[in-house]
Amino acid sequence: MLNIIWISFFIIAFIVALIKLVAFGDTAIFGQMMSAMFSLSKTAFEISLGLTGILALWLGIMRIGERSGFIDLFTRALTPLFSKLMPEVPKNHPALGAMVMNISANALGLDNAATPLGIKAMKELQKLNPLKDTASDAQILFLVINTSAVTLFPVTIFTYRAQMGASNPTDVFIPILIATYASTLIGLLSVAYVQKINLLDRVIMSYLGGFTIFVAMMLAYFSGLAKEDMLLQSSLISNVILFSLVMLFISGAVIKKVNAYEAFIEGAKEGFETAITIIPYLVAMLVAIGVFRASGALDLFADGLRYIALSLNMDTRFIDGLPTALMKPFSGSGARAMMVDTMQVHGADSFAGRLSSIVQGSTETTFYVLAVYFGAIGINKIRHAAACGLMADMAGIIAAITVTYWFFA
């Protein structure tokens, strides 16, 4: 899928540029595209290089959290919920532990740990699956919850925003939390409707009710504030929560007698390696998007959407953040590159820059997760997995646009 998207950027850009040259006599268009290729390959390298220190910092902190037992703590806390949502999975089955650890790793931003745990969970669920080529109810529910991405600690987004010059990289934390809640809730409700899951069960209601009350209280608090106070309070609360989480990780390390410094260094080394690893991917996607933009194809697409929005008497500021949203279900790295491109063109603290960041944190990459998780176990009949995953994506995108207007318009 990513290969098709990447090639399409170049083909569409070439066709649009050719039309401009032949039909309108624009002799500068191919020079602009070549200039974009060279300048954005350099920009991609500079961004990756600048990410090194920030990635080392956050992955070092996350490694302390991992060593201090917080993944295990999340696992124990969420296991009763998964046992009720998936009654066909026996209690104490290895699949439950792997699923909860995967969700916990995603919530804490441990992407490298989440994927292998997710594949392990799918393999364990496959052992219980009577139809080996068809996704079971439990596998679909797990996948949709995974793609709706409960993100409590969106480290990567903070990192990119810091690198792109945001005055307060964490000011999108509360909006991301609201958007990811919406996507997860709709994903769960859609699967529950199809699979006839009883969401009124006491255990399920206590989990959903507790999280819903927390989000509702947050919404009620912010809705009663003036715009300037809302931004100030959101920034303050975000920073207090995030730094408190750092202190919890360190405190857990002290209690468990884990060498926090060595754990940090180990994670920081991984951060350095990650920064180096993403260079070719970022170069590939930013160059493709840059050529697509330089040809005028992206502007044509945005102008078309803007025309539709204006005809419906809608505000059009959200249009510039939509490329990230449209890319998100197909490619995580593509959506990340779109987010970076949006922040580079419009500014990290612009409406579009913040919207693209919130969209990036609201959901996971549905088709990528479908391909990787189901491909790993030979599933080719996915039933309602894609439809429910896309419903969660749509809910996350709509929620992201809504909270961006609420907080930053």
N, C-alpha and C positions, 0 to 999 in steps of 0.2 A: 504493500500500500504506500509506504513512504517513498519507494522508488518511483511509483507512478506519479505521486504528487510532485516530487522533485523534478522529474523530466517534464511534467506538464508546465511548470513555471517557465522553463526555458522555451518550450515550443510555443506557448501562448505569447510570451514576450516577443519571440521572433516574428510571429504572424502579425501582431499588432504593429511592431516596428516596421515591417515590410509594407504594410498598408499605409502607414504614415509617410514612408519614403516615396512610394509609387503614386499614391492618390493625392497626397498633400505636399509633396516636395520637401519633406523634413529631412534635410541631409545631415543634421546633427544627431539624429536619434541613435544611430549605431555607435557613434562615439560616446554618447552619454551612457549607453549600456556597458560598453567596455570600461569606461571610467568607473562605473558602479562596481563592476567585478573586481577591479584592482583595489579600489578604496575600501570596499567592504571585507575583502579577504584580510586586509591589514587591520581593519576595525575589529573583526572577529578575533584575531590573535591578541590584540591589545585588551579586549574585554576579558578573554580567557586568562591572560597574564594577570590582569587586575583582580580577578576572582580568587587567585591563589591564597592570599592572606585571609580573606573573609571565609572561604571554604574551609581552610585549615582551622580557623577559630571555631566555626559552628560544628564541624564534624568532630573536632576534639571534644567539645562540650557534649555532643550527642553520644560519643563513646563512653564518657563518664556515666551518662544516664543509663546506657546499656549495661555497663559493668556493675552499677549500683543496684540493679534488680528492678528497674521500673518497667521493663518489658514483661517480666514475670508478674509484677504487680497488676498490670493491665490485664494480663491473661487470666489471672484468678478472678479479677473483678468482672470480666465480660463472659466467662464460661457459662454461668447460669442462663444468660440471655440467649446464647447460641444453642444451648441444649433445648430451649423451648421453641425457638424458631425452626429448628431442624430435628423434630422428634424421631425421624428415621435413623439418625446417627446415635448409636449407643453411648451412654454416659461413659466417660473416661476413654473414649476412642481417641487414637492419636490425631484424627482429623480435627477434632475440636481444638486441641492445643495449637496445632499448626495454623488453623484459621484465625484464632484469636491473636496469636503472635503476629500473623501477617497484618491484621487490622491495626494492632498496636504499633507495629513498626511504621506503617503508613501514617498513622496519627502523629507520631513523633518525628516524621520526616526522614526515617531511615530507609530510603528507597532501595539501597543496595541489599539490605537484609530482607525487605518485604517481598521482592520477586521470587527468590528461591523458596521462601516460606510459603508463598502462594501456590507455587508449583507442587510443593510437598503436600499441601492441604488438598489440592485437586487429585493427586495420586492416591492419597488415603481415602478420599471420598469415592474414587473410582473403584476401590475394592468393595464398596458397598453397593455399587451401581449394577443392577441386573442387566441393563442394556448398554453394552460397552461402547457403542457408537453414538449413543444418544445422551444428552445432558440430563442428569437427574435434577429433581427439585432442589436438593441441597446444594448441588454444584451451581445452579443458576442463581440461587439466593446469595451464595457467597460471592459469586462473580459480580453481581449487581451492587452489592454493598462495597465491594472492592473498587469498582469503577466510579462509584459516587464519591469516594475519597473523603472520608472523615479526616480533615486536616486540622490538627490542633497546634502544630508547630511548623509552619511553612518556611523552613529554613532557606530553601533554594530561592524562593521569591524575595525574601529579605536580602539575600546575598546579591542578586541581580539588581535590585533597586538601589542598594548601596553603591554598587559599582557604576550604575548609570547616573549617579549624582542626586538621588532623592534626599531632600532635607531631613526627612524622618522616614527611613526605610520601613519601619514597622507600623506606620499609620494605617495600613490596609488590614491589619490583623483581625480586628473586630468585624469588619465587613466580610472578610474571607470566612470567618467562623459562622456568620449568618448564612452566607451563600452555600457553604458546604453542608450545613444543617438542612437547608431546603432540598438540595440534591439527594442527600441520603434518605430523608423522609419520603420524598416522592418515589425514589427507587424502591424502598422497602414497601410502601403502600401498593405500588404497581405489582410487585411480585406476590405480595400477600393476597391481592385481589385474584390473580390468576390461579394461585396455588391453594386458595381458600384457607390461609393461615389465620388463626384466631388471635388478632392483635389485642383483644380484650382480656387475654390471660393476665393474671395478677402480676407475674414476674415481668412479662413483656411491657405491660402498662407502667410498671414502676420505673423501668429503665427509660422508656420513651417519655413518660410523664416528667421524670426528673430533668431530662435534658431539655424538653420543651419548655418547662417552667423556667429553667435557667435562661434560655434564649428569649422567652417572653418578658422576663424581668429586665433583661438587657435592652430589649426593644422599647419597653415602657420607660426605662430610665432615659435613654437617649432621645426619645420622641418628645420628652418634656423640656429639652434644652434648646437654647438658641443655637444657631448654626456655628458661631465661633466657639461657644462653650462645648458644643458637641464634638468638634474637631479636637479641642484641647483635652477634653475628658477621654475621648477615644484613644488619643495618643498616650496619655498618662496611664490609663488602665492597661493598654497593650504592653507598654514597657514594664509596668509593675508585674504583670502576669508572667511575662517572658523572663525577666530577671529572677523572679521568685522561683520559676521552674529550674533555672540554672542553679540556684541555691539549694533547691530540693535534690537535684542530682548530686551536687557536691556533698550535702549532708548525708545522703544515702551512702555515698562512697566512704565517708568517715565512719558511719555506723557499721558498715560491712567490712571495714578495715581494708578497703580497696585503695591502691595507690592512685589517687586521682590525677596526679601530675603525669605519671607514666601512661595512664589511660588517655589523657588529653593528647600527649605526644603521639601515641599510636593513631588516634583518630585524625590528628592534624596531618600526619604523613599521608593518610588516605585522602585527605582534602587536597594536598599538593598533587597526588597522583590523579585525582579526579579532574582537577583543573587542567592538567596536561592532556588527559584523555579526551576531554570535550572539545579540544581545539579543532580537529578535523570535522566533527559534526557541526559545530557552530559556523565554521568557514563554509561548509557545503550549503547549509540552509540560509545563512545570511546573504551569501552571494546570489543564490537562486531568487530569494525575495527581493534583493536589491535590483537585479535585472528585471524582474517582474514589475517593480515599482518604476524604474527608470524608463521602461518602455511605455508607460502610461496605462498599462492594463489594470493595475491596482486602482488607479484613480477612476477609470471607467467603471469598474465594479462598485467602488464606493459611491460614485456619483449616481449610479443606477439605484442603489439602496437609498441614497439621500433623497432622490426624486420621489421614490415611493413613500418615504417617511414624511416629506413635505406635503404630498398630496393627501396624507392622512392627518395633517396638522400636528405632526409629532416633532419634538425636539430632536435634532440630528447629531448632537454631540457624541452619542453612543456609536455612531457609524464607524468612526476611526478606530474603535477598540474591537470591532466585530471580527476582523481577520483572525485574531487569536481564538475567539470563540468557535469560528467555523473550522479551524484547523484542529482544535482540541480533541474531538472524538477519534481522529485518525492518527495523529502523531504527537507524542509528547515533546520530542525534540523540535518538531516543526512548530508547535504552539509556543514553545519557549523562545524559539528564534523570532516568531511573530511578535511576542511580547517585547523582546529586546529591540526589535526594529521599531515598534510603536513608541517605546520610551526614547529611542534615539532621535526619531523624527519629531515627535510632539513634546518630549520632555518627560522625565520620570514622575514629576509632580503635576503633570497635566491631567485633565479629565480622562483622556484616552489612555494615558500611561497607567493611571491607577485602575481604570476599568480592566485593562488587559491583565494586570497583576491579580486582580480579584477573580477574574474568569479563570486564570491559570490555577488558582488555588481552590476553585469550587468543585472540580470534578477530576477524574482520571481519564486516561485515553481508552475509550471503550473498545474500539476495534483492535487496538494493540493487545489489550488484556485478553480479549476473546481469542485472538490468534495464538498468543503465547500459552495461556493456561489450558485451553481446549486442545491446542495442537500438541502439547506435551503428553496428553493422555489419549490421543487419537479420536477425540469427539468430532463428528462432522454434522450431527443433527443438533443444532443449538436451541431449538424450540423458541421460547419467548425471551431468551437471554438478551439478544440485541435490542429488541423493542423496549424492554424494561430499562436497559442500560441507557438508551437514547432518551427515554423519558426523564431519567435522572439528570442526564446532561442538559436537556432543555430547561428543566427546573433550576439547575445551578446557574445557567447563563442568564435566565430571566431574573433570578434573585440577585446575581452579580450586578446587572444593569440597574436594578431598582435600588440597591443599597449604595451604589456609586452615586446616583443622583441624590440620594438622601444625605449622604455624608459629605460629598465633595462638589455638588453642583452650585 
